[in-house]
């Protein structure tokens, strides 16, 4: 299985891109009216939904491209933990019963990204390489 190690960085960055874009879609749905739910008319969001939508929109894009990944992932993880406890946990103890599985998955994925960092293929990594190159040239 060691032969798979060479794919770890590209696969992680692909996961970061997909998860970030999916998170962005939630924010775009709340704030921009994109991707409407069938049979549900769009209405003006309340304050909590608006704040959550902005976090999803901005952090989703930042995570997807790998810019300010750690702070964005930390904020997104915290938001999803709060969302789980505010919207799902009161329904039942287990996430499968209270329909909070995705909130838990997002919270833990973003928490992992906070510790793992942006990965090799990210804007953060490109900026670090650029700074290291300009430091050695000076």
Secondary structure, DSSP 8 states (H G I E B T S, - for coil): -GGGGGGHHHHHHHHHHHHHHHHHHHHHHHHT--S--TT-------HHHHHHHHHHHHHHHHHHHTSSHHHHHHHHHHHHHHHHHHHTTTT-SSHHHHT-HHHHHHHHHHHHHHHH-S-SSSHHHHHHHHHHHHHHH-
